[in-house]
Amino acid sequence: MKIGILGGTGRMGTGLARGYAQAGHEVILGSRDADKAKDAAAQIGGSVRGGTLAEAAQAGEIIVLSVPFREAANTVRALQNALTGKIIVDITNPFGAVPPDSSGMAENMKAAPHARWVAAYKTNFWKTLDAPMLPSGVRRDILVCGDDEDAKRVVMQLIEAPGFRAVDCGGLSNARTLDLMVPLMIELDRRYGGNALSSWKFMEGGM
Ligand SMILES: NC(=O)c1ccc[n+]([C@@H]2O[C@H](COP(=O)([O-])OP(=O)(O)OC[C@H]3O[C@@H](n4cnc5c(N)ncnc54)[C@H](OP(=O)(O)O)[C@@H]3O)[C@@H](O)[C@H]2O)c1
């Protein structure tokens, strides 16, 4: 598939691009500065290329939203024609910058209501994107939620292609919970000396 990454030159964007490219996808890194994106793409190599935000939004069949949360709504609003009907993987973390009864994704969705929104990767540090599997053989989990079940299934396949386990966390109503797990993840990582290599793990019941 073709994956457009808005904010593709950043830590998360380049990390995701490497994994998607290794899994056989075509990736377009979108930046406010096309030359910066081309340089970032050249460093990754393979099936990754760089361009403007508009080029990434246009070319991508799936769009990853990887700009700072405070810039997310304006970024997608400006591109909403190109995003209509496409899956947007919202990875942005609001860190409390949303009303108490809302979530980062619920707020961002208002800027492109005709896209198909799925929250993912919010609870994963950028440093872990190159290591879907621990030396012990345990797969890292990527928590996913959203109301569009078909879109969520597509995103879960995208997540699993580089080797992560996608965990279906239900609908949009759980997006706030994922948002709140992020500051706790940072706190736990600091307390237990994780050096931003920690991850949330869901242990399934049953044998
Ligand atoms: N860091 C983590 O471990 C982590 C984990 C999970 C989720 N997240 C979330 O993932 C997103 C990206 O995080 P990151 O750590 O990759 O950040 P980052 O390294 O700072 O990259 C963010 C990218 O956003 C673009 N950007 C910055 N300001 C912008 C603006 N005003 N308008 C449009 N684009 C802008 C920049 O690209 P250009 O300068 O090329 O335009 C930059 O490369 C954030 O929302 C963050 O909350 C981060």
The ligand as a Gaussian input file, in Angstrom:
#p B3LYP/6-31G(d) Opt

LIG

0 1
 N        8.079000      10.771000      20.454000
 C        7.361000       9.695000      20.827000
 O        7.902000       8.737000      21.430000
 C        5.893000       9.617000      20.481000
 C        5.191000       8.445000      20.782000
 C        3.854000       8.326000      20.388000
 C        3.230000       9.387000      19.760000
 N        3.921000      10.539000      19.522000
 C        3.227000      11.632000      18.821000
 O        3.654000      11.564000      17.477000
 C        3.713000      12.881000      16.920000
 C        5.126000      13.103000      16.387000
 O        6.039000      12.994000      17.447000
 P        7.624000      13.029000      17.178000
 O        8.258000      12.644000      18.450000
 O        7.938000      12.290000      15.923000
 O        7.839000      14.600000      16.936000
 P        8.990000      15.300000      16.090000
 O       10.199000      14.467000      16.021000
 O        9.097000      16.691000      16.653000
 O        8.368000      15.382000      14.627000
 C        7.173000      16.072000      14.373000
 C        7.138000      16.500000      12.914000
 O        6.032000      17.387000      12.779000
 C        6.335000      18.399000      11.831000
 N        5.861000      19.684000      12.353000
 C        6.356000      20.408000      13.390000
 N        5.662000      21.545000      13.538000
 C        4.710000      21.540000      12.561000
 C        3.696000      22.460000      12.179000
 N        3.539000      23.644000      12.799000
 N        2.894000      22.120000      11.138000
 C        3.057000      20.963000      10.456000
 N        4.036000      20.064000      10.763000
 C        4.837000      20.354000      11.816000
 C        7.834000      18.430000      11.645000
 O        8.100000      18.158000      10.279000
 P        8.632000      19.268000       9.233000
 O        9.469000      20.249000      10.012000
 O        9.437000      18.458000       8.283000
 O        7.423000      19.862000       8.619000
 C        8.379000      17.298000      12.503000
 O        9.281000      16.468000      11.797000
 C        3.339000      13.845000      18.043000
 O        1.988000      14.193000      17.938000
 C        3.576000      13.030000      19.311000
 O        2.725000      13.417000      20.372000
 C        5.247000      10.675000      19.853000

